[in-house]
């Protein structure tokens, strides 16, 4: 008797069952559960909804040509599977991400909260995602962060600069990355910048102290290489010069805004050979530390700070400040950025927003002597 053998093609790439030695045939009728990195695709959505891949693409990208009933089935499949559009593929096709980067000095600084929110609202109105990062006032970290955002193909950048040389951005600008600088100008390149009037605001604040009888006025500011710190020092000097008041070296202190450094500077001004009767603080962090020092010394020293801060009006006396509108800074910068992206802005401009003096009592104290 001749035995007939039935030959079965075996795919040797399939795994072998250790117990039987037979190769395992996958059950194609069952789809494995999604794991991290195994996200549902448009093919999965198309299979579940019983439509073609192009139909799913039209629904996902809000394109016309799909009946309401088909759109409903596709949307139900999307919801059931938890499908999310792959924007990486969009970048490869269109060369853009519908996102912008915002590089701040310090995310923890209250001044940047309203600014960041304003940029985010403008970005949202244009259908773009905002990505935040902090330079920590380090020029190298700023450059690293900016170039990392560019490598991820953001469409534009809003930058509060930490450094004073931005030539590293020239290739990105030539490639079409829209860029606006805020609070401080770019260094060694031409770019849009939106600023507050730091010079005029400081001059007005110090002039206010002079108008209330002060002649020995101290200035405590940020690091002198920072544009805003240098401009506020210049405003302080201009107000003193306008009043014909010579400035003593010991009345001026610039450096990091670390509370210990600011505390030492304030205490030295208060007990030196010619103690000050008033202090002009160069930013909100300096002002808060000076308020603490004055409270400990229990001396009636007048104070005006640059930047408003929370609860400044509830202190006794309330703190007089030169206020800048950080939300308007962010809004103006973001609007210019999207005008660049629309192609309606070609020439870089410098926009300087005004400040306003808010009197609350601390800047109106007369000299104690």
C-alpha positions in Angstrom: 0.0 0.0 0.0 1.4 3.3 -1.0 1.1 6.0 1.7 0.3 9.4 0.5 2.1 12.2 2.4 0.5 15.6 2.8 3.1 18.3 2.7 2.3 21.5 4.7 4.3 24.7 4.1 5.8 25.9 7.4 6.9 29.4 8.0 10.2 28.9 9.8 10.1 32.5 11.1 7.3 31.6 13.5 8.2 30.8 17.1 8.4 27.1 18.2 6.4 25.7 21.1 8.9 24.4 23.6 6.6 21.5 24.7 5.5 20.1 21.3 8.3 21.3 19.0 5.7 22.6 16.6 5.7 26.1 15.2 3.0 28.4 16.5 0.4 29.7 14.1 -0.8 33.2 15.2 -4.5 33.7 15.6 -5.0 36.6 13.2 -8.6 37.1 14.3 -7.6 38.5 17.6 -5.7 41.8 17.9 -3.3 42.0 20.9 -4.1 44.5 23.6 -2.5 47.9 23.2 0.7 48.3 25.1 2.9 51.4 25.5 4.4 52.1 22.1 1.7 50.0 20.3 -0.9 52.7 19.7 -3.9 52.3 17.4 -3.4 53.5 13.9 -5.6 54.9 11.2 -5.7 51.3 9.7 -7.2 50.1 12.9 -9.8 52.8 12.8 -10.6 52.1 9.2 -11.0 48.3 9.9 -13.3 49.0 12.9 -15.4 51.5 11.0 -15.5 49.5 7.8 -14.2 52.3 5.6 -11.1 53.0 3.6 -7.9 54.6 5.0 -8.5 57.8 3.0 -11.9 58.3 4.6 -10.4 58.1 8.0 -7.7 60.6 7.0 -10.4 63.0 5.8 -12.2 62.8 9.1 -9.1 63.2 11.2 -7.9 66.2 9.2 -11.5 67.8 9.0 -11.5 67.5 5.2 -14.7 67.5 3.1 -16.1 64.6 1.1 -17.4 62.4 3.9 -21.1 61.8 4.6 -22.4 62.5 8.1 -23.2 58.8 8.7 -19.7 57.7 7.7 -18.1 60.5 9.8 -20.1 59.3 12.8 -18.9 55.7 12.4 -15.3 56.8 12.0 -15.6 59.0 15.1 -17.1 56.2 17.1 -14.2 54.0 16.1 -11.7 56.7 17.0 -13.3 57.1 20.5 -13.4 53.4 21.1 -9.8 52.7 20.2 -8.4 55.9 21.7 -6.8 56.9 18.5 -4.7 60.1 18.3 -3.3 61.7 15.2 0.4 61.2 14.6 1.7 64.7 14.3 5.2 63.4 13.5 3.9 62.2 10.2 2.5 65.7 9.6 5.9 67.2 10.2 7.4 64.9 7.5 4.7 65.9 5.0 4.4 69.6 5.6 7.6 70.6 7.4 5.8 72.3 10.3 4.4 71.3 13.6 1.7 73.9 14.4 3.7 74.6 17.5 5.8 77.5 18.9 8.4 77.6 21.6 8.6 80.0 24.5 12.0 80.3 26.3 11.7 82.1 29.6 14.3 83.1 32.2 12.7 81.4 35.1 9.3 79.6 35.1 9.0 80.2 38.9 9.1 84.0 38.5 5.6 85.4 39.0 6.4 88.1 36.3 6.4 85.4 33.6 3.1 83.8 34.5 0.8 86.4 32.8 3.3 86.6 29.9 3.3 82.9 29.3 -0.5 82.7 29.6 -0.9 85.5 27.0 1.4 83.8 24.5 -0.5 80.5 25.0 -3.9 82.2 24.4 -2.7 83.7 21.1 -1.1 80.4 20.1 -4.3 78.6 20.9 -6.4 81.1 18.8 -4.1 80.2 15.9 -4.4 76.4 16.5 -0.9 76.1 17.7 0.6 74.3 20.7 2.9 76.2 23.1 6.1 74.5 24.4 7.7 76.2 27.5 11.3 76.0 28.7 13.5 77.9 31.1 17.1 79.1 30.5 17.7 79.7 34.2 19.5 82.9 33.1 22.3 80.7 31.5 23.3 81.7 28.0 24.5 78.2 27.2 21.3 76.6 28.4 19.3 79.2 26.4 21.1 78.2 23.2 20.8 74.5 23.9 17.0 74.9 24.5 16.4 77.1 21.5 18.2 74.7 19.1 16.4 71.7 20.6 13.1 73.4 19.9 14.3 74.2 16.3 15.3 70.5 15.9 11.8 69.5 16.7 10.6 71.8 13.9 8.6 74.4 15.9 7.2 77.1 13.6 8.3 80.0 15.7 10.0 81.1 18.9 9.4 83.7 21.6 12.6 84.2 23.6 13.4 86.1 26.8 17.2 86.0 26.2 19.8 85.1 28.8 22.8 85.8 26.5 23.9 88.7 24.4 25.1 86.8 21.3 22.4 85.2 19.2 24.3 84.6 16.0 23.7 80.9 16.6 20.1 81.5 15.4 21.0 82.9 12.0 20.7 79.5 10.2 17.3 79.0 11.8 16.1 82.5 10.8 17.2 82.0 7.2 15.3 78.6 7.2 12.2 80.5 8.1 11.8 80.1 11.9 9.8 83.1 13.0 11.4 84.7 16.1 10.4 87.5 18.5 12.5 88.5 21.6 10.7 89.8 24.7 11.8 92.0 27.6 15.4 92.2 26.3 16.7 92.6 22.7 18.6 90.0 20.7 22.4 90.3 20.6 24.3 90.8 17.4 21.4 89.9 15.1 18.4 91.9 13.8 15.1 90.5 15.2 11.8 91.7 16.4 11.8 92.7 20.1 9.0 93.8 22.5 10.2 95.7 25.6 8.9 97.6 28.6 10.4 101.1 29.0 12.8 100.1 31.7 14.8 103.4 31.5 11.8 105.7 31.6 10.1 103.6 34.4 13.2 103.7 36.6 13.7 107.4 36.0 10.1 108.1 37.0 10.3 106.0 40.1 13.5 107.6 41.4 12.1 111.1 40.4 9.1 110.3 42.6 11.4 109.6 45.6 13.3 112.9 44.9 10.0 114.8 44.8 9.2 113.6 48.3 12.4 115.0 49.7 15.0 112.2 49.3 18.5 112.9 48.3 20.3 109.7 49.5 18.7 107.0 47.4 20.0 103.5 47.0 19.7 101.3 43.9 19.7 97.5 44.1 19.4 95.7 40.8 20.1 92.5 38.8 23.3 91.6 37.0 24.6 94.5 34.9 25.0 92.4 31.8 21.2 92.0 31.7 19.6 94.6 29.4 16.8 95.5 31.8 19.1 95.8 34.8 21.4 98.1 32.9 18.5 100.3 31.6 17.0 100.7 35.1 20.4 101.7 36.5 20.7 104.2 33.7 17.2 105.6 34.6 18.3 105.9 38.2 21.4 107.8 37.3 19.4 110.1 34.9 16.9 111.0 37.6 19.6 111.8 40.1 21.5 113.8 37.5 18.4 115.7 36.5 18.0 116.7 40.2 21.6 117.7 40.5 22.3 115.0 43.1 25.7 113.3 43.1 25.6 109.5 43.4 27.8 107.7 45.9 29.3 104.4 44.9 28.0 102.7 48.0 24.4 103.6 47.0 24.5 101.2 44.0 24.6 97.4 44.1 24.1 95.1 41.1 24.4 91.3 41.0 22.5 88.1 41.3 19.0 88.4 42.8 19.8 85.9 45.5 18.1 87.0 48.7 21.3 86.8 50.7 23.2 89.1 48.3 20.3 91.6 48.2 20.0 91.5 52.0 23.7 92.3 52.4 23.4 95.2 49.9 20.4 96.7 51.7 21.8 96.4 55.2 25.1 98.1 54.0 23.2 101.0 52.5 21.2 101.4 55.7 24.1 101.5 58.1 26.9 103.0 56.0 28.7 106.3 56.5 26.0 108.1 54.6 22.9 105.8 55.0 20.2 106.0 52.4 16.7 107.3 53.2 15.1 105.6 50.2 15.7 102.5 48.1 14.8 101.9 44.5 14.6 98.1 43.9 15.3 96.9 40.3 12.8 94.0 40.1 10.1 92.2 42.1 12.4 89.7 43.7 14.7 92.4 45.0 11.7 94.4 46.3 10.4 91.4 48.3 13.8 90.9 50.0 14.1 94.7 50.7 10.7 94.7 52.3 11.8 92.0 54.7 15.0 93.9 55.6 13.1 97.1 56.3 10.6 95.3 58.4 13.4 93.9 60.6 15.2 97.2 60.9 11.9 99.0 61.7 13.1 102.1 60.0 10.9 104.5 58.0 12.9 104.1 54.7 11.0 104.9 51.5 10.8 102.2 48.9 9.8 102.0 45.2 10.1 98.8 43.3 10.2 98.0 39.6 7.5 95.3 38.8 4.4 94.8 40.8 3.9 91.7 42.9 1.2 89.9 44.8 0.0 91.4 48.1 2.1 94.6 47.6 -1.1 96.6 48.2 -1.8 94.8 51.5 1.4 95.6 53.3 1.7 98.5 55.7 2.5 100.7 54.1 1.6 99.4 50.6 4.5 99.2 48.2 4.8 101.8 45.5 5.9 100.2 42.3 6.7 100.9 38.7 4.4 98.4 37.0 4.9 96.9 33.6 2.2 94.9 31.8 3.8 91.4 31.4 0.6 90.0 29.8 0.7 92.8 27.1 4.3 92.0 26.5 3.5 88.4 25.8 0.4 89.2 23.8 2.2 91.8 21.6 5.1 89.4 21.0 2.9 86.4 20.1 0.8 88.6 17.7 3.9 89.7 15.9 5.2 86.1 15.7 2.0 85.0 13.9 2.1 88.0 11.6 5.6 86.8 10.7 4.3 83.3 10.0 1.5 84.8 7.9 4.1 86.7 5.9 2.8 90.1 6.7 5.9 91.3 8.6 9.2 91.5 6.8 11.3 94.2 8.7 12.3 93.6 12.4 11.0 96.3 14.7 11.6 97.4 18.3 8.4 98.0 20.3 8.6 99.6 23.7 5.6 99.5 26.0 5.0 102.2 28.7 5.2 101.5 32.4 3.0 103.2 35.1 3.8 104.4 38.6 1.4 102.9 41.2 1.6 104.9 44.5 0.6 103.0 47.7 2.5 104.7 50.5 6.0 103.3 50.7 7.4 105.6 48.1 5.7 108.7 49.7 7.4 108.4 53.1 9.5 111.5 53.8 13.2 111.3 54.8 13.4 110.3 58.5 16.1 112.9 59.2 
